[in-house]
Amino acid sequence: MTHDWRPQASLETLRQRAQVLAIIREFFAKRGVLEVETPALMPTTATDIYIDSFHVDTRVDPQREIGQYLFLQTSPEFPLKRLLAAGSGAIYQLAKVFRREQASKRHSAEFTMLEWYRPGYTLDTLMDEVEALVVEVFDATTGDAARVTEIAIARVTYRDLFLEHLNIDPHVASDQDFESLAHEKIALSAEGLSRTDYLQLLLAHCIEPSLPFACFIYDYPVQQAALARIEVDRTGQAVARRFELFIAGMELANGYFELQDAREQRARFEADIAERERRGFDAVPLDEKLLAALEHGLPECSGVALGVDRLIMAALGKKDIREVQAF
Amino acid sequence: MATYSTNEFKGGLKVLIDGEPCSILENEVVKPGKGQAFNRVRLRNLKNGRVWERTYKSGESVEGADVMEIDMQYLYTDGEFWHFMKTDDSFEQIAADAAAITDAKNWLKEEDIYTVVLWNDSPISVTPQNFVELEVVDTDPGLKGDTAQGGTKPATLSSGAVVKVPLFVTIGDVLRVDTRTAEYQNRVTK
């Protein structure tokens, strides 16, 4: 008889997890944000180079049908944007999402994502709302409530972090500067990485360990724009209007001032798809329905995706994601 | 020798890094939501015990190291090599050089068991048990009536190690010593 049938999370933690989900739903109900559900299985998926989707064989009769696959969604972003374009107004989803990646203390192939969109919000007002939600969750659970509630969550630009910790401007220094800095600071057994890879390595190794308990990093280098709009900041530098929230050393949320331009979006998807092909990664079909929705018109909005399992880990002081997932 | 992908990295895995045999202590995945995944690894160099950190692009492979840890009985030294014998009744012997024996030579006692790390069948390190019992061969005379408290004095053990001991210890005493800290624990016999 096998003995590992028991849940990996304690029942006490699962009760607190249920409480967090209830707080999230109440938070958005009070603010008039509509809960929606979108499919976990869809014919297209994220094109990002480093996000891998599971495909699922959806043939009902494998003997007679030719191959047909659907993708398990890595985030509900595309269908949520189609809802926004259709006039839904502010919406959120608590979605089970799936990513084909190595499990670790902070990664699970299947996890719960809270994603929401706010028409009319800037990145700043959305950060305010993320902060309000995080504070409510920390207040209600037994974790480090004092640390988050006593101080506002710090906000710092990507540039200021690099200037402060590494004395280098992430927007203007050359690719070679980052390559040599990464090799100087990190015992790195990899060559020929991209500028973004080096920046992310430096952030993870040299900056993250000294971040405050909770902080937002915003205004990313344009190479890391993903689906965020690129604008010129106060200093005349083009930046991606994107933020990330870090708590307890974990990347907890990723928000964008959303790109509305269908042509620009198509160009970014095509660049990803070409890069995937060049590297021999799985092909991902272009999401023409999303592009058509953007063509029709996405309201000016900001949106954010937040890892619920990690939020619960941070609030309860758990170090392993398995401690907050039942199985 | 097999190679291991970063996906197979875990504590205890023996790998070859820059030609040196290492044991993985910790493996952490660094994966920004939208970024390349890396494996940040802490390793112990099995030859000199130093701890290294290395970061690999996930999916890359490193060569495995043919490393075995076995318990062996210490036999004798000829001055250049220290000779050990397997405990599996094969009577097979190996000879460890000074680079492999290092500090373990302070704690050697014939017939005691030591952990020997073999890389490609050659010894690269020798570790004594955490506690060994050794006889005092030289120390100042003991003071009558002195109990466990009070000062200390140096004592030379049969292995050659010098440890600080309480004043009541005399030549011929057998002492229990923590080999990790070279600290006296207690007197085993009188």
Boltz contact constraints between the chains, C-beta under 6 A:
constraints:
  - contact:
      token1: [A, 48]
      token2: [B, 34]
      max_distance: 6.0
  - contact:
      token1: [A, 50]
      token2: [B, 35]
      max_distance: 6.0
  - contact:
      token1: [A, 50]
      token2: [B, 36]
      max_distance: 6.0
  - contact:
      token1: [A, 102]
      token2: [B, 7]
      max_distance: 6.0
  - contact:
      token1: [A, 102]
      token2: [B, 29]
      max_distance: 6.0
  - contact:
      token1: [A, 104]
      token2: [B, 29]
      max_distance: 6.0
  - contact:
      token1: [A, 186]
      token2: [B, 55]
      max_distance: 6.0
  - contact:
      token1: [A, 187]
      token2: [B, 53]
      max_distance: 6.0
  - contact:
      token1: [A, 187]
      token2: [B, 54]
      max_distance: 6.0
  - contact:
      token1: [A, 188]
      token2: [B, 55]
      max_distance: 6.0
  - contact:
      token1: [A, 189]
      token2: [B, 54]
      max_distance: 6.0
  - contact:
      token1: [A, 189]
      token2: [B, 56]
      max_distance: 6.0
  - contact:
      token1: [A, 190]
      token2: [B, 57]
      max_distance: 6.0
  - contact:
      token1: [A, 197]
      token2: [B, 36]
      max_distance: 6.0
  - contact:
      token1: [A, 200]
      token2: [B, 32]
      max_distance: 6.0
  - contact:
      token1: [A, 200]
      token2: [B, 35]
      max_distance: 6.0
  - contact:
      token1: [A, 204]
      token2: [B, 30]
      max_distance: 6.0
  - contact:
      token1: [A, 226]
      token2: [B, 34]
      max_distance: 6.0
  - contact:
      token1: [A, 251]
      token2: [B, 33]
      max_distance: 6.0
  - contact:
      token1: [A, 254]
      token2: [B, 33]
      max_distance: 6.0
